[in-house]
Amino acid sequence: MGEKSRFSPFVKQCYVTGAVCCNTIGHGCMLGFPGVLLPQLVQPDSPIILNKDMESWIASVLAISMFFGNFMTPPIMGRLGRKAAHYAVTLPVMVGWIVMILATSPEALLIGRILHGISMGMMLPLRSVLIGEYTSPHNRGGFLTTIALAQCFGILFVHLVGSILSFQLTALISLFFSFISILMTIYSPESPSWLATEGHYDKCRKVFIWLRGEEEIPELDKMIEASKLLEQQQAKQGLKEIVSIAKKKEFFKPVLLMFALNITVNFAGGTIFAAYSTRILHLLMGPDINAHFWMVALDTQRLLFNIGAVYVINKTSRRTMLFATGALCAGSHLAQAAYVFAQTNDLLPCDSIWIPGILVNLQIISVAVGLVPLQGVIAGEVFPLQYRSLAGSASLISISISTFLALKTFPGLTSSVGLHGTYVLYVGIITAGLVVAWFLLPETRGRTLQQIEEHFRGERCEPEHDKELEILNRSERKKMFP
């Protein structure tokens, strides 16, 4: 990491983001894997026999182990650094794929999924923090959106490959994404924010300038100043200290906000569709459709709209995007519920496969353009530097619980109240989450992490700061696009 470099700060930020996204592609493969694994295991010639209960456990057990994985990363991230935590994330996912490749029983598949869940739980508090700390404020939204893009690509990739090859070969190919991520991480720098909190100010300054350039030094100075104040106040976090922290506005408001957003996203359809796509399509569009074709087509559409979201989210306010796509998601769920109810009760004056096809496309658009990418973007922006590890883990409890509930209960709900009843319940959950976000989410686009933290603390950002940031944004855009 010399003084001079032929690569611009933007290219360097792309590289370090790429290392994170490569691992996230592998996690997308994990999420989508049940969508190809379970249909293969119910075939008459399957070497592994599953019952209905075991099917739902294979799909959902990942969320239970994810809960425990959430708490493994923060100590590593806080004491050994972000790079060490990134290395640690890859071990269980690679071992999990190997176990599933060699599996000859449902129990072995379950062990592989448990290891996958541990890795995903470890990655969730890390990925948004890494990209949020590595990237410039005016590009941060776009870079954070690539988390959802990478995850979406992983789901599409595993569904496409798994529709052609056996689940063992699909698992083997999926394993290589984590291996590539390790290689890229080796050549990535440590997070400047972590270096600042550890008191390595000279190294922090060197890495920050290498990543961001000299134009953003005012943010660096403010970050180092804040870290020095924290160092003077820092003490070991016992129970009393944790209770005291939990009462601070800059801690509990972002955590409550992310609780609401995480639950909303998991019931918006992306997680459930990744695992039960063929079942949902049969319930919605009829038993005679080519479910694998529709699954891959919808995954491709989701990927394309995720790519568009990288640009749109960088140009649009977070609140506008969240509530517009959230309303579209709730409306499409309600319309699908009404369609299925009318169809099962012979209330439709006319019918066509394109009616549910359009409705499910609207749902996928809302998830791909807004809800899923915004979840990662906002998570990378709202947590305060001092409590980022603790706040991230606390909020991610909601991801584990809601992922497990969504995946474990979906088969039972559709059997008891039908797809229409299940989707009406989901509309209520999505609406409640959006109401909470309406009151807690500030506009974060274009603001530094320090300014966002000050907002949650109740301090007003000085207008001069916003003007300086806008001048900085214009200067950087001219460098990127002369």
Residue pairs with C-beta under 8 A, 6 or more apart in sequence:
1 189
1 206
1 207
1 210
5 12
5 210
7 15
8 213
8 479
8 480
9 136
9 210
9 211
9 212
9 213
10 136
10 139
10 476
10 479
10 480
12 210
12 211
13 134
13 135
13 136
13 139
13 143
13 211
13 212
14 143
15 184
15 187
15 188
16 130
16 131
16 134
16 188
16 189
16 211
17 131
17 134
17 135
17 143
17 146
18 184
19 86
19 181
19 184
19 185
19 188
20 86
20 127
20 130
20 131
20 147
20 150
20 181
21 146
21 147
21 149
21 150
22 150
22 177
22 178
22 180
22 181
22 184
23 86
23 89
23 90
23 93
23 123
23 127
23 177
23 178
23 181
24 123
24 127
24 147
24 150
24 151
24 154
25 150
25 151
25 153
25 154
25 157
25 177
26 93
26 154
26 174
26 175
26 177
26 178
26 181
27 93
27 119
27 120
27 123
27 151
27 154
28 150
28 151
28 152
28 153
28 154
28 155
28 156
28 157
28 158
29 154
29 155
29 157
29 158
29 174
29 177
30 62
30 93
30 96
30 116
30 119
30 120
30 154
30 174
31 62
31 120
31 151
31 154
31 155
31 271
31 274
31 275
32 154
32 155
32 156
32 157
32 158
32 159
32 162
32 274
32 275
32 299
33 116
33 158
33 162
33 167
33 170
33 171
33 174
34 58
34 59
34 274
34 275
34 276
35 155
35 158
35 159
35 162
35 274
35 275
35 276
35 277
35 278
35 295
36 158
36 159
36 161
36 162
36 163
36 167
36 170
37 58
37 109
37 162
37 167
38 50
38 55
38 58
38 59
39 278
40 46
40 162
40 166
40 167
41 48
41 49
41 50
41 55
41 167
42 50
42 55
47 104
48 103
48 104
48 105
48 106
48 109
49 106
50 58
50 106
52 411
54 106
54 110
55 411
56 407
56 408
56 410
56 411
56 412
57 110
57 408
58 106
58 109
58 110
58 113
59 275
59 276
59 407
59 408
60 403
60 404
60 407
60 408
61 110
61 113
61 114
61 117
62 113
62 114
62 116
62 117
62 120
62 403
62 407
63 117
63 400
63 401
63 403
63 404
63 407
63 408
64 114
64 117
64 400
64 404
65 113
65 114
65 115
65 116
65 117
65 118
65 121
66 117
66 118
66 120
66 121
66 124
66 399
66 400
66 403
67 121
67 397
67 400
67 401
67 404
68 118
68 121
69 92
69 117
69 118
69 119
69 120
69 121
69 122
69 123
69 124
70 121
70 122
70 124
70 125
70 393
70 396
70 397
70 399
70 400
71 121
71 393
72 88
72 118
72 121
72 122
73 85
73 88
73 89
73 121
73 122
73 123
73 125
73 126
73 389
73 393
74 125
74 389
74 390
74 392
74 393
75 389
76 84
76 85
76 88
77 84
77 85
77 125
77 126
77 129
77 194
77 389
78 389
81 190
81 191
81 194
81 198
82 126
82 129
82 130
82 133
82 190
82 191
82 194
83 185
83 188
83 190
83 191
85 122
85 126
86 126
86 130
86 181
86 185
87 182
87 185
88 122
89 119
89 122
89 123
89 126
90 119
90 178
90 179
90 181
90 182
91 119
92 115
92 116
92 118
92 119
92 122
93 115
93 116
93 119
93 120
93 178
94 175
94 178
94 179
95 115
96 111
96 112
96 113
96 114
96 115
96 116
96 119
97 112
97 116
97 171
97 172
97 174
97 175
97 178
98 175
99 108
99 111
99 112
99 115
100 108
100 109
100 112
100 113
100 167
100 168
100 171
101 168
101 171
101 172
101 175
102 108
103 109
103 112
121 396
121 400
124 392
124 396
124 399
125 389
125 392
125 393
125 396
127 147
127 376
128 144
128 147
128 376
128 377
128 379
128 380
128 392
129 191
129 380
129 383
129 388
129 389
129 392
130 191
131 140
131 143
131 144
131 146
131 147
131 380
132 140
132 144
132 380
132 381
132 449
133 191
133 192
133 193
133 194
133 449
134 143
134 191
134 192
134 211
135 143
135 144
135 211
136 212
136 216
136 476
137 219
137 446
137 447
137 448
137 449
137 469
137 473
138 314
138 446
138 469
138 472
138 473
138 476
138 477
139 314
139 476
140 377
140 380
140 381
141 313
141 314
141 318
141 377
141 445
142 310
142 311
142 313
142 314
144 373
144 376
144 377
144 379
144 380
144 381
145 306
145 309
145 310
145 313
145 314
145 373
145 376
145 377
146 310
147 373
147 376
148 306
148 309
148 368
148 372
148 373
148 375
148 376
149 303
149 306
149 307
149 309
149 310
149 373
151 372
152 299
152 302
152 303
152 306
152 368
152 372
153 303
153 306
154 174
154 177
155 274
155 299
155 302
156 296
156 299
156 300
156 302
156 303
157 174
158 170
158 174
159 277
159 292
159 295
159 296
159 299
160 296
160 299
161 169
161 170
161 173
161 174
162 170
163 292
163 295
163 296
165 173
189 207
189 210
189 211
190 203
190 207
191 207
192 204
192 205
192 207
192 208
192 211
192 220
192 223
193 204
193 223
193 385
195 201
195 203
195 204
195 207
196 204
196 223
196 224
196 227
197 227
197 230
197 231
197 385
197 386
199 227
199 231
201 224
201 227
204 220
204 223
204 224
205 220
205 224
208 216
208 220
208 223
209 217
209 220
212 219
212 220
213 476
213 479
215 472
215 475
215 476
216 472
218 468
219 448
219 450
222 448
222 450
223 385
223 450
226 385
226 450
227 385
230 385
230 386
235 241
237 245
237 390
242 390
245 251
245 387
245 390
246 252
248 387
248 457
249 456
249 457
249 458
250 384
250 387
250 453
250 456
250 457
251 384
251 387
251 390
251 391
253 440
253 456
254 382
254 383
254 384
254 391
254 395
254 456
255 391
255 394
255 395
256 436
256 440
257 378
257 382
257 436
257 437
257 440
257 441
258 378
258 379
258 382
258 395
258 396
258 398
259 395
259 398
259 436
260 432
260 433
260 434
260 436
260 437
260 440
261 374
261 375
261 378
261 379
261 433
261 437
262 375
262 395
262 396
262 398
262 399
262 402
263 398
263 402
263 429
263 433
264 326
264 371
264 429
264 430
264 433
264 434
264 437
265 271
265 367
265 371
265 372
265 375
266 272
266 399
266 402
266 403
266 406
267 402
267 406
267 426
267 429
267 430
268 329
268 363
268 366
268 367
268 371
268 372
268 426
268 430
269 329
269 333
269 363
269 364
269 367
269 426
270 302
270 367
270 368
270 371
270 372
271 403
271 406
271 407
272 280
272 406
272 407
272 410
273 280
273 298
273 364
275 407
276 407
276 410
276 411
277 291
277 295
277 298
278 291
278 292
278 295
279 411
279 414
280 419
281 289
281 291
281 294
281 295
281 360
282 289
282 291
283 340
283 414
283 419
284 336
284 339
284 340
284 356
284 360
284 419
285 294
285 353
285 356
285 357
285 360
286 353
289 353
294 357
298 360
298 361
298 364
301 361
301 364
301 365
301 368
302 364
302 367
302 368
303 368
304 368
305 364
305 365
305 368
305 369
306 368
306 369
306 372
306 373
308 369
309 368
309 369
309 370
309 373
310 373
312 321
312 369
313 321
313 373
313 374
313 377
316 445
317 443
317 445
318 374
318 377
318 378
318 441
318 443
318 444
318 445
319 441
319 443
321 369
321 370
321 374
322 370
322 371
322 374
322 378
322 434
322 437
322 441
323 434
323 437
323 438
324 370
325 365
325 366
325 367
325 369
325 370
325 371
325 374
326 366
326 370
326 371
326 430
326 433
326 434
326 437
327 434
328 362
328 365
328 366
328 370
329 363
329 366
329 367
329 370
329 371
329 430
330 427
330 430
330 431
330 434
331 362
332 359
332 360
332 362
332 363
332 366
333 363
333 423
333 424
333 426
333 427
333 430
334 423
334 424
334 427
335 359
335 362
336 356
336 359
336 360
336 363
336 419
336 420
336 423
337 419
337 420
337 421
337 423
337 424
337 427
338 420
339 348
339 355
339 356
339 359
340 356
340 418
340 419
340 420
340 423
341 347
341 418
341 420
342 348
343 351
344 418
344 420
378 441
378 444
379 392
379 395
381 444
381 447
381 449
381 452
382 444
382 452
382 456
383 391
383 392
383 395
384 391
384 453
384 456
384 457
385 449
385 450
385 453
410 422
413 421
413 422
413 425
414 422
417 425
442 452
442 455
442 456
444 452
446 466
446 469
446 470
446 473
447 455
447 461
447 466
447 469
448 465
448 469
451 461
451 465
451 469
454 460
454 461
455 461
